[in-house]
């Protein structure tokens, strides 16, 4: 399909998820860089694309702007020529993907993003500082979420929907990566999550590193710089 543009900044987890999916499926696309730190998502131009002022926006010729990452991943997975395993048509596997995606936003992303934002991203990008008790509460919520990921979603599972990788795994691994810059031991005492993280990253190479390595390194450098001042 011609005419696909991905608007966003790879500092954003959902933007990375779409970038990896597009590359992994050999879907031609144009990346339109929108500077997250400078608030490009709030600009009048971008708001015309995405009135929610969120990243990413997937622009596809002949279709409405796709302004939610789960919907964008589902759309891409059903394009002609894309292997079915990304969004399986089997009732059981698709149900598992859909259940995880329904949990991802209000649970996993809410908890991990809240911790990352309060621990370092908010100050790194916008100079915002948070109370220590709020950061600790966010960390407690995140730890609980990661325990659920390890003991419920990944119990006896190779990938989130079975024996093959899906769009659910792309959302999951890119969200986990958002926590790495803090140096927090995400997978310590979480054996299922530890094995899963390495498995998914390996399965997505070289696309995972092409999309993720630079922004995660940038966030890590920012985190170290912030902490060195305290």
C-alpha positions in Angstrom: 0.0 0.0 0.0 1.4 3.4 -1.0 1.0 6.6 0.9 1.7 5.6 4.5 3.2 8.2 6.9 4.0 7.8 10.5 3.9 11.0 12.4 5.7 11.1 15.8 8.9 10.9 17.8 10.6 7.6 18.7 11.0 8.9 22.2 7.4 7.8 22.5 6.6 4.2 23.1 3.6 3.8 20.8 5.5 5.5 18.0 8.3 3.0 18.4 5.8 0.2 18.3 4.4 1.3 15.0 7.9 1.9 13.6 9.0 -1.6 14.5 5.8 -3.1 13.0 6.2 -1.3 9.7 9.8 -2.3 9.4 9.2 -5.9 10.5 6.5 -6.3 7.9 8.5 -4.5 5.1 5.7 -2.0 4.7 7.0 1.2 2.9 6.4 4.3 4.9 7.6 7.9 5.5 8.5 8.9 9.0 7.4 12.5 9.7 9.4 13.6 12.8 7.4 15.5 15.3 9.5 16.8 18.2 7.9 15.6 21.4 10.1 17.7 23.7 9.1 20.9 21.9 5.5 20.0 22.1 4.9 19.5 18.4 1.9 17.4 19.2 0.1 20.5 20.5 0.7 22.5 17.4 -2.2 23.7 15.2 -0.8 21.7 12.3 -0.6 18.4 14.2 -3.9 18.9 16.0 -5.6 18.9 12.6 -4.2 15.4 12.1 -4.8 14.2 15.7 -7.3 16.3 17.7 -6.4 14.2 20.8 -2.9 15.7 20.5 -1.3 12.3 21.0 1.5 10.5 19.3 1.6 8.6 17.0 -0.7 9.4 14.1 -0.7 7.0 11.2 -1.7 8.7 7.9 -2.8 6.3 5.2 -3.9 7.5 1.8 -7.7 7.1 1.4 -8.4 6.4 5.1 -9.1 8.6 8.1 -6.1 9.5 10.3 -5.5 6.6 12.7 -5.0 8.3 16.0 -4.6 5.4 18.4 -1.7 3.0 18.3 -3.7 -0.2 18.9 -6.0 0.6 16.0 -3.0 1.4 13.9 -1.3 -1.9 14.6 -4.5 -3.8 13.9 -4.9 -1.9 10.6 -1.3 -2.7 9.5 -1.6 -6.3 10.6 -4.5 -6.8 8.2 -2.9 -5.3 5.1 -2.4 -7.7 2.2 0.9 -9.6 2.4 1.4 -9.1 6.1 1.8 -12.5 7.8 -1.3 -13.6 9.7 0.6 -14.4 13.0 0.8 -10.6 13.8 -2.9 -10.5 14.4 -4.1 -14.1 14.1 -7.6 -14.9 12.7 -8.0 -17.9 15.0 -10.6 -17.2 17.7 -8.4 -18.2 20.6 -5.3 -16.4 19.5 -7.1 -13.2 18.4 -9.0 -13.2 21.7 -5.7 -13.3 23.6 -4.3 -10.4 21.6 -7.4 -8.3 22.1 -7.5 -9.1 25.8 -3.9 -8.0 26.2 -4.4 -4.8 24.2 -7.4 -3.9 26.3 -5.2 -4.3 29.4 -2.2 -2.6 28.0 -3.5 1.0 28.0 -5.3 1.3 31.4 -3.0 -1.0 33.2 0.5 -1.5 31.8 0.9 1.8 30.0 -0.8 3.8 32.8 1.6 2.3 35.4 4.8 2.3 33.5 4.3 5.7 31.9 3.4 7.3 35.2 6.5 5.9 36.9 8.8 6.9 33.9 7.3 10.4 33.7 7.6 11.1 37.4 11.0 9.5 37.8 12.8 11.2 35.0 10.9 11.9 31.7 8.9 14.8 33.0 11.9 16.6 34.3 14.2 15.6 31.4 11.7 16.9 28.7 9.8 19.7 30.5 11.7 20.5 33.7 8.8 19.2 35.9 9.6 17.8 39.3 7.4 15.5 41.4 7.1 14.8 45.1 9.1 11.8 46.3 6.0 10.2 47.8 4.2 10.4 44.4 7.2 8.7 42.7 7.3 5.9 45.2 3.5 5.4 44.8 4.0 5.2 41.0 6.8 2.7 41.5 4.6 0.5 43.7 1.8 0.5 41.1 4.4 -0.3 38.4 5.8 -3.2 40.4 2.4 -4.6 40.9 1.7 -4.4 37.2 5.0 -6.1 36.3 4.2 -8.9 38.7 0.9 -9.4 36.9 2.6 -9.4 33.6 5.1 -12.1 34.9 2.6 -14.3 36.7 -0.6 -13.9 34.8 -0.1 -12.9 31.2 3.2 -14.8 30.7 2.4 -17.8 32.7 3.2 -20.9 30.5 3.4 -18.6 27.5 6.0 -18.2 24.8 4.4 -15.0 23.6 1.4 -13.1 24.8 -1.0 -15.0 22.5 0.7 -18.3 22.2 3.7 -19.7 20.2 4.0 -16.8 17.7 4.8 -13.2 18.1 1.9 -10.7 17.6 1.2 -7.0 17.7 0.5 -7.4 21.5 4.2 -8.3 22.0 5.3 -5.2 20.1 3.2 -3.0 22.4 4.5 -4.8 25.4 8.3 -4.8 24.7 8.4 -1.2 23.7 6.6 -0.2 26.9 9.0 -2.3 29.0 11.9 -0.5 27.3 10.7 2.8 28.6 11.7 1.7 32.1 15.3 0.7 31.2 16.8 4.2 31.3 16.3 4.4 35.0 18.4 1.4 35.6 15.5 -0.2 37.5 15.8 -4.0 37.4 12.6 -4.7 35.5 13.0 -8.5 35.2 14.7 -9.3 38.5 12.7 -12.0 40.3 10.4 -12.2 37.3 11.7 -15.2 35.4 8.9 -15.4 32.8 9.3 -11.7 32.0 13.1 -12.0 31.9 13.0 -14.8 29.3 10.1 -13.2 27.4 11.9 -9.8 27.1 15.0 -11.4 25.5 13.0 -13.6 23.3 10.9 -10.8 21.9 13.8 -8.4 21.3 15.7 -11.2 19.5 12.7 -12.0 17.3 12.3 -8.4 16.3 15.9 -7.7 15.3 17.3 -5.8 13.5 14.2 -3.6 13.6 14.0 -3.3 17.4 17.5 -1.8 17.6 17.1 0.5 14.6 14.0 2.1 16.1 14.7 1.9 19.8 18.4 2.1 20.5 19.0 5.8 19.9 15.9 7.1 21.8 16.4 4.8 24.8 20.1 5.8 24.9 19.0 9.5 24.8 16.6 8.9 27.7 19.3 7.0 29.7 21.8 9.9 29.2 19.2 12.4 30.3 18.4 10.3 33.4 22.1 10.1 34.4 22.6 13.8 33.9 19.5 14.7 36.0 20.6 12.4 38.8 24.2 13.7 38.8 22.8 17.2 39.7 21.1 15.9 42.8 
